Amino acid sequence: MGIINQFLALMALRYAVGKLSAGLTAVGLSGMGGTAVMGLLTFTVLVCCLWYFQEKLLYMPSVPNQDGSWITTPADNPEGLRSPDEQGLPSEEPPIVAADGVKIHAWFIPASDPNAPTLMFSHENAGNVGLRLQEFKELHARCGCHILAYDYRGYGFSGAATIEEEGIMLDAHAAWRWVVGRVARPELIFLYGRSLGGAVSVRLARELCEAREAAADAPLPAGLILCNTFTSIQAMLAAKYWLLDWGFVRRYLLRMRWRSIEHIGRVALPLLMMVGDRDEIVPSEHTDLLRRAAVAALGVQVHRVADGTHNDTWMRAGPAYFQWLRAFIDNVEHKAAAPVARDEVGDAVADADAPSLPPEEDGASSGSSPSPGRVD
């Protein structure tokens, strides 16, 4: 469990520092000399903790419940978040298997119109897919889309396996292959990811675009939708653990990559980005950097939610969030029969503290409060 491991690591570090301080005092190393030794050894311990625990700091399949228990699978979730039927949603549980044999748990939530567009949702780093059911209910009602939402390996009811980037990408490709074969209009599948799921979606989009370049009949997403997504793990290290942001650490000790800032430049798709300006986990500047790096995108739209934080941007934006999504989807669908050049599509930037409607204009924000059970 990621949070337990972090807590134990911090307690071990605190104990070690206390013992070290007492030992230095006992041998007469105090003052500036003792402080220097303490600083060096503390830094060394931090680096060792980063090297050993780094995956557990990012991938958190289990999260604490309000009653002190732990949530791992959808069966552990609070009532209303255990299955789509608890939200009144129709659903299927598709038999998805990754290329290495790992079974992937997913829900396919069909729209009433078989010819509707599809959202393939890749979720954040913490907790199982069921904790996003309230959003799926809103997406289903307000956007009228099919939804495929899946858990990465090691999360929820998906098969047990080491959680790392290459494995997660196998899961994403498996989900993509299944949904392409399931929906009536595979040319209208949109990749939609938030936070870690945004990084998954960006890399998947790049790889699918490259597959299309190699084979004209390879299926291609209709567009890419991102919310509160980071540029890379290296950049997150600089933002959240700046004491460890050293060249040696980045080059030799940091195993995780998720280099969206590099992948997005090869994504030749329409791009919609939504960001909470009060995101306390991923600095909102990461969205600006990704936008500038998206040089191949067939039009970029960015919507900012002034009071949006990492987990509640979609709620803080209120109905405007789903209007942005629906308008983006409609715009792509309308232009699908007659593709236009990037400079004809144009870029759009909107702030959620101004009145609005279509995504080409400004978007409205509401003060909805966060829902229990939403985590990241």
Secondary structure, 3 states (H helix, E strand, C coil): CHHHHHHHHHHHHHHHHHHHHHHHHHCCCCHHHHHHHHHHHHHHHHHHHHHHHHHHHHCECCEECCCCCEECCHHHCCCCCCCHHHHCCCCECCCEECCCCCEECEEEECCCCCCCCEEEEECCCECCHHHHHHHHHHHHHHHCCEEEEECCCCCCCCCCCCCCHHHHHHHHHHHHHHHHHHCCCHHHEEEEEECHHHHHHHHHHHHHHHHHHHCCCCCCCCEEEEECCCCCHHHHHHHHCHHHCCHHHHHHHCCCCCCHHHHHHHCCCCEEEEEECCCCCCCCHHHHHHHHHCCCCCCEEEEEECCCCCCCHHHHHCHHHHHHHHHHHHHHHHHCCCCCCHHHHCEEEEECCCCCCCCCCCCCCCCCCCCCCCCC
